[in-house]
Amino acid sequence: MGIYTDIFLTFAKIGSFTLGGGYAMVQIMEKEVVDKKQWLSHEEFMDTLVVAQSTPGLFAIDMASHIGLKLKGVRGGIVGALATALPSIVAILLIAIFFQTFRENIYVEKVFMGVRPCVVALILAPCFSMAKKAKLNKRNWWIPVITALLISAFGMSPIWCILAAGIGGFIYGRVKK
């Protein structure tokens, strides 16, 4: 199997079996790309996560395109992005076609009620994993807490939080030197 086929199948699988959007994909993507395929180190994955978070567009597709780009250049990036998006596009088309028919079905409603808490867990699990890898400790735990509060409670743009954290990290590094 060629690398392009491997990239396509890996990201199509990730895109097919992940509910809850890009952040829910992080843990699965890390297991596939870092642990199983060893295409990236944990540090490279975290760096890619930061870059994908700070670039415009859909997070999961940004992640896949950055990883594909690192592996096989522009073509690899395109293959990764398309493979990640394709399952969602197919699912959305199928839902659009059949949703009106099944919208009032009690069983479909119950399935969605069961899936919602699972999606929340899929989004939270990578947060704990990233916290461990980011080496949070008693001196810096407040940074993600304050950032989350600024974004969720006060509606601050994540862009400003990322810029402030980058500037703060730069200043801290200079002062510590």
N, C-alpha and C positions, 0 to 999 in steps of 0.2 A: 504494500500500500504506500503510495506517495505521500509526501508531507502535506500537500494541499488537500488531499482526501482526508488525511488524519485531522487536519485543522477543521475542515468542514464537518466531519462526523462528530468530533469532540464538541464543537460549539453548537451544532444542531441538537445534540443530546442535551446539553446544558439548557438551551432555549426551550426544548420540548418538555422537560420534566421539572421546570421551576415555576411555581406560582408566586405571585407577589412582586414581580418586577425585578429590576436590576440588583437591588440590595439583597433580595432573597437569593440571588444567584451567586453571591460572593463566596460563600462557604463551599458550594459545589464546584465553582470555577477554580477555587484554590486547590481543592482536593485533586481535580483533574489535571490542572496545569502545573502545579508545583509538586504535589506528592506522587501522583501516578505517572504523568508524562515527563516530569522534570524539565519542562521547557523554561521555567523561571525559578530562581531561588525565592525564598520567603521575602527577602528584602526587595528584590526586583518586583515581586507581586505587589507589595505594599506601595512601592513607588508608582507602579502602574495604576494602582487604585487611586492614589492622590491625583495623578495627572488626569485620569478619566473623570474624577469628581469635579475637577476644576475646568474641564473643557465643555463647550456647549454640546448638546445632543443627548441622546439616550444613554444612560450610564452603562448598561450591559453591552450595548453595541460599541460604545467607546472602549470599554475594557477589551472586548474581543478584537477590535480593530488594532488596538495598541499591541496586544500580544501577537496577533498575526503579523503585524508590521515588524516586530522584533524578530520573529522567526524567519519570515520569507519576504520582507520588504512590502512594497505597496500591494502586490498581488495577494500576499498572505493576509494583509490587513483587510482587503476587500472580501476575501473568502471568509474570514472570521466574522466580519460584520454581517454579511449576507446569511451565513449559517445561523447566527444568533437570532436574526430578525425573522427568518422564514417560518419557523414554527408559530410564532406569534401572529404573523400575517394570516397564515392558514386558519389558526384558531379564531381569530377575529372574523374572518370571512364566514366560517361555519356558524359562529354564534349569531352573526348578523342575519344569516339566512334562516336559522331555526329558532332563534330566541323568542320571537313573538308567539310561536306555536307552543313553546314549553314554559313561558314566563309564569303562568299561573299554576303550573303543576306543583303540587305539594311536595313531591319527592325531590324535584329539582331545587326547590326552595330549601329543603332540609339539607341537601348536599352542600349548598352554598353556606348555610349556617355552620356546618361542620368544618368547612374548608377555611373560613375566615380566621379562627384562632390559630390554625396551623400556619397561615401566611404570616401572622404576627410573629410567631416563633421563628419562622424562616428568616425574617428580617432582623430579629434580635440576636439570634445565634452568632452571626458574623461580628456583631458589635463586641461581644465578649471575647471572641477569638482575636479580633484586631486589638482590643485593649491589652491582652497579654503580650502580643507581638510588638506593640508600640512601647512596651516597657513602662506602663503607667505605674506610678508609685505614690507614696504619701506626699511627695512634693509637687507632683504635676496632675493628680487626679482631677483637680478642679477645672482644668482647661476644657476637657470634653463636656463636663457638667454645665459649665457656664455657657459654652457654645450651644449645647442643646437647648438650654433655656432661652438664650437670645433668639434662636431660630424659631422654636415652637411657641414660646409665650409672647415674644415681642415682635415676631414677624421679620426679624432681621434677615437680610439676604445671606445665604451661605458664602457667597463670594467675599463679602466684607469680613466674615469670620476667618476664611482661609487667608486673606491678605493680612489681617491683623496677626494671625498665628505665625505666618511666614516672617513678617517684620519682627515680631516678638522673638522668634527663634533666632533670627539673624542678630538682633541686639544682644540677646542672652549669650550667644556664641562669642560675640566680640568682647563683651564685658568679662566673660569667664576666661578668655584668653589672657 
